[in-house]
Amino acid sequence: MKTLLKCFVFVFCILQAGKAQTQKIPKGKVIFFDDFNDKKLDSNKWNIEITGFHVNNELQAYVDSAVTFFIQNSKLVLQPVYTPGFVTKDGQHFDFISARINTRKKFEFEYGLAEARIKLTNGAGLWPAWWILGNGQWPATGEIDVMENVGDAAWASAAVHGPGYSGETPFVERYHFPKNNDAAQWHIYAVNWTPDTMVFEYDGKPIYRVTKAMAAKYGEWAFSNQKFLILNFALGGNYPAGVNGVKEPYFGLPETTVQQIQQKQAKMVIDWVKVTQFNAPQNSK
């Protein structure tokens, strides 16, 4: 009987400990989720961007085309395409087209855990990104780069831009992946955005932290406003060229990567995107 009683007490203690541990985990509300299970991109959630304003000396024109973004096996694929001599409606000339989508005016939020499960391609000068942008003039309304990659699968970077700390921002961090698990494998890239802090997490592991106090040394905090989600696949331009030093045949994009694009081997694959709020303002839409 004593042995049985001891077993009961032991099991009860384990259950109570587990219950207490569970109670410590804050419960959040999922306010945005897309796992791309439809045959086409959900237009109630996403906008397709078309090139107009051109930035960063990038090499691609963004277009609305089934060849640059499509859903395959319940995953969204962004894929740049080699199209020499492509001319946009506003008369710009590009040798590449690609895809950029956002949730502006369809889903915007203030504070929360934004996550995406993504797999990339290794290739110098490729510039896929998963990020969050504020409405209004840049950089006054803030930019949160959850994940950027310039074609080196060994690492990805997270960054924050705002007034006084934009462009060559002091708030940037490279994360180097473990061997045999680089950016060409599946990873969950996330940022936990609160009123005074942003903590970037890769696969649930905190890799970088930016606070309001840190930003105050450079300028105003630009992260107390509504923002929207962006997924895009850029090519070449300032950031890749600054890392790889390539100038020919394209700025930041070597011939080997051009061949990858021609062979349709350069892809950004997104499994899902999710935003969860924890005791945040109830004004997300």
Summary of the structure (lengths in Angstrom):
residues: 285
radius of gyration: 21.4
end to end distance: 59.3
largest distance: 87.7
contacts: 914
relative contact order: 0.22
helix: 15%
strand: 40%
